[in-house]
Amino acid sequence: MFVAAIAQFAVNILVLIWILKKKPGERFSKKTVVKSLLCGMLVLVVGFFLPLKKDTFFGMNPLLSGFLTAFLTAALMEEVLKYIFFRLAIFRNREVLCWRDAIIVCVMIAIGFSLVEDLEFAVTGGGDSILRALLPAHILFQFVMGYYYGKARVTKQVKYDVLSLAVPILMHTVFDMFIIAMISILGDPNKYAHASMETLQNLPNGNYLVPLLICTFVVIIITIVGLILMFRKMNRWSRNGEKQELLNPAE
């Protein structure tokens, strides 16, 4: 658990340092960086007070249970809150001038959120996995959110405002739903760490486990590819010194 927590913290800090260097022109002030990280942290704090529990839909068909739990108790709640706090972080912020600035602030929201979430998982024993460190999915979700938000401001097309929230919610739902579906079948996965395949398949809805595992693996591969493309795109923007479209000052 300790090694995983340190790895998760280190990856988030390294991404933070890296993303801040991609800002065109003058660097963000410490005030903007701290404000953005705190806004991300507050997302999880506010989420604690919302009524739905993670096991609310357990006992249903695993796929339906996984989808409803992922969508209603994680993706919808977290992405809407992250969007709200992102807008608060950039409100009247004169340092957020162009499209790439918006993306960087949005990614900082994700990093602030991830730092608190990783700590929560480490304390509760739910995050004892290096996979969480190597797969910072929230950073990808918020890169997409910031990308479409910036595009909406530059093009003034409402559809991109919708996509800035809808696409991260969809990505988050798909990322979580298959894992949650397996948890709804197994309960505590640690209990079955050394169980045979026959034992697992004899569980109620145990026949779903192998397809769910395959789907989880596919989603992980897609997420890794998405992260690689994200890092390459930001690197190309920075390396080529591409002109960034200015955001509407009124936004």
C-alpha positions in Angstrom: 0.0 0.0 0.0 2.8 2.4 0.9 4.7 1.9 -2.4 1.5 2.3 -4.4 0.6 5.5 -2.6 4.1 7.0 -3.1 4.0 6.0 -6.8 0.5 7.6 -7.3 1.7 10.8 -5.6 4.9 10.9 -7.7 3.1 10.4 -11.0 0.7 13.2 -10.3 3.4 15.6 -9.3 5.5 14.7 -12.3 2.6 15.3 -14.6 1.9 18.6 -12.9 5.5 19.8 -13.4 5.4 18.6 -17.0 2.1 20.2 -17.9 3.0 23.5 -16.4 6.0 23.7 -18.8 3.6 23.5 -21.7 2.0 26.8 -21.0 2.7 29.3 -23.8 4.2 32.6 -22.9 4.5 33.6 -19.2 4.1 30.8 -16.6 1.1 30.5 -14.3 1.5 32.2 -11.0 1.6 30.1 -7.8 -1.8 31.5 -6.9 -3.3 30.0 -10.1 -1.6 26.7 -9.6 -2.7 26.4 -5.9 -6.2 27.6 -6.7 -6.6 25.0 -9.5 -5.3 22.1 -7.3 -7.5 23.1 -4.4 -10.5 23.3 -6.7 -9.8 19.7 -7.8 -9.4 18.6 -4.2 -12.7 20.2 -3.3 -14.5 18.1 -5.9 -14.0 15.0 -3.7 -14.8 16.8 -0.5 -18.2 18.0 -1.9 -18.8 14.5 -3.3 -18.7 13.0 0.2 -22.0 14.8 1.0 -23.9 13.4 -2.0 -26.5 10.7 -1.1 -25.8 7.8 -3.5 -23.5 5.0 -2.2 -21.2 2.9 -4.4 -23.2 -0.3 -3.7 -26.7 1.2 -4.3 -27.3 -0.8 -7.5 -25.5 -4.0 -6.5 -27.7 -7.2 -6.7 -28.9 -6.3 -10.2 -27.6 -7.7 -13.5 -23.8 -7.1 -13.3 -23.7 -5.0 -16.5 -26.6 -2.9 -15.5 -25.3 -2.6 -12.0 -21.8 -1.6 -13.3 -23.2 1.0 -15.7 -25.6 2.6 -13.2 -23.0 2.7 -10.4 -20.3 4.1 -12.7 -22.6 6.6 -14.3 -24.6 7.9 -11.3 -22.2 7.6 -8.4 -18.9 8.3 -10.1 -18.8 9.7 -13.7 -21.8 12.1 -13.6 -21.2 13.4 -10.1 -17.5 13.8 -10.4 -17.3 15.2 -13.9 -20.1 17.8 -13.3 -18.3 18.9 -10.1 -15.0 19.0 -11.8 -16.5 21.1 -14.6 -18.0 23.5 -12.1 -14.8 23.9 -10.2 -12.8 24.3 -13.4 -15.1 27.2 -14.4 -14.6 28.7 -10.9 -10.8 28.3 -11.3 -10.7 30.2 -14.6 -13.4 32.8 -13.7 -11.9 36.3 -14.3 -8.4 34.7 -14.3 -6.3 37.0 -16.6 -3.6 34.3 -16.8 -5.9 32.0 -18.8 -5.6 33.6 -22.2 -5.6 30.8 -24.8 -6.9 27.4 -25.6 -3.9 25.6 -24.2 -4.1 27.5 -20.9 -7.7 26.2 -20.4 -6.5 22.6 -21.0 -3.6 23.0 -18.5 -5.9 24.4 -15.8 -8.4 21.6 -16.4 -5.6 19.0 -16.1 -4.5 20.6 -12.8 -8.1 20.2 -11.5 -7.7 16.5 -12.3 -4.4 16.3 -10.5 -5.8 18.0 -7.4 -8.7 15.5 -7.5 -6.4 12.5 -8.0 -4.1 13.5 -5.1 -7.0 13.4 -2.7 -8.7 10.3 -4.2 -5.4 8.4 -4.2 -4.9 9.3 -0.5 -8.5 8.0 0.2 -7.8 4.7 -1.6 -4.5 4.3 0.2 -6.0 4.9 3.6 -9.0 2.6 3.0 -7.0 -0.1 1.3 -8.8 0.3 -2.0 -5.9 1.8 -3.9 -3.2 -0.8 -3.2 -2.3 -1.0 -6.8 0.5 0.4 -8.9 -2.0 0.4 -11.8 -3.7 3.5 -10.4 -0.3 5.3 -10.6 0.4 4.1 -14.2 -3.1 4.8 -15.4 -4.0 8.4 -14.4 -7.3 8.3 -16.2 -8.7 11.5 -14.6 -5.9 13.5 -16.3 -7.1 12.1 -19.6 -10.8 13.0 -18.8 -9.9 16.6 -17.9 -7.6 17.0 -20.9 -10.6 16.2 -23.1 -12.8 18.5 -21.0 -10.4 21.4 -21.4 -9.9 20.7 -25.1 -13.6 20.9 -25.9 -14.1 23.9 -23.5 -11.4 25.8 -25.3 -12.7 24.8 -28.7 -16.2 26.1 -27.6 -14.7 29.4 -26.6 -12.7 29.8 -29.8 -15.4 28.7 -32.3 -18.4 29.9 -30.2 -20.2 26.7 -31.1 -22.5 25.4 -28.3 -22.0 21.7 -29.4 -18.4 21.9 -28.0 -19.7 23.1 -24.7 -21.9 20.0 -24.6 -19.1 17.8 -25.6 -16.8 19.3 -22.9 -19.0 17.6 -20.3 -20.6 14.7 -22.2 -17.4 13.1 -23.5 -15.6 13.0 -20.1 -18.7 11.6 -18.5 -18.9 8.9 -21.1 -15.2 8.1 -20.9 -15.4 7.9 -17.1 -18.5 5.6 -17.2 -16.9 3.2 -19.6 -13.6 3.2 -17.6 -15.3 2.3 -14.3 -18.3 0.2 -15.3 -16.7 -3.2 -16.0 -14.5 -3.1 -12.9 -17.5 -2.2 -10.8 -19.6 -5.0 -12.4 -16.9 -7.5 -11.3 -16.9 -6.1 -7.8 -20.7 -6.4 -7.7 -20.2 -10.1 -8.4 -17.2 -10.8 -6.1 -17.9 -8.4 -3.2 -14.4 -8.2 -1.8 -12.1 -9.3 -4.6 -9.3 -10.1 -2.1 -11.4 -13.1 -0.9 -11.1 -14.7 -4.3 -7.4 -13.9 -5.0 -6.5 -17.6 -5.0 -9.8 -19.1 -6.0 -10.1 -21.4 -9.0 -11.9 -20.5 -12.1 -14.5 -23.2 -11.3 -15.2 -21.5 -8.0 -15.5 -18.1 -9.5 -17.9 -19.3 -12.3 -20.1 -21.0 -9.7 -20.8 -17.6 -8.0 -24.1 -15.9 -8.8 -23.5 -14.3 -12.2 -20.0 -15.8 -12.2 -20.3 -16.5 -16.0 -20.0 -12.7 -16.5 -16.5 -12.6 -15.0 -14.4 -13.6 -18.0 -16.1 -11.2 -20.5 -15.9 -8.4 -17.9 -12.2 -9.1 -17.4 -11.6 -8.9 -21.2 -13.6 -5.7 -21.5 -11.6 -4.2 -18.6 -8.3 -5.1 -20.3 -9.5 -3.5 -23.6 -10.5 -0.3 -21.7 -7.1 -0.1 -20.0 -5.3 -0.5 -23.4 -7.5 2.3 -24.9 -6.8 4.5 -21.9 -3.1 4.0 -22.2 -3.3 4.9 -25.9 -5.3 8.0 -25.1 -2.8 9.1 -22.5 0.1 8.6 -25.0 -1.8 10.6 -27.6 -2.5 13.4 -25.1 1.2 13.7 -24.1 2.3 13.7 -27.7 -0.2 16.4 -28.7 0.9 18.7 -25.8 4.5 18.0 -26.7 3.9 18.9 -30.3 2.1 22.1 -29.4 5.0 23.1 -27.2 7.8 21.9 -29.5 6.5 23.5 -32.7 5.5 26.7 -30.9 2.1 26.6 -32.6 0.0 29.8 -32.3 -2.8 29.2 -29.8 -6.2 30.8 -30.5 -7.1 33.3 -27.8 -10.1 32.7 -25.7 -13.0 35.2 -25.6 -12.0 37.6 -22.8 -15.5 37.7 -21.5 -15.5 34.0 -20.8 
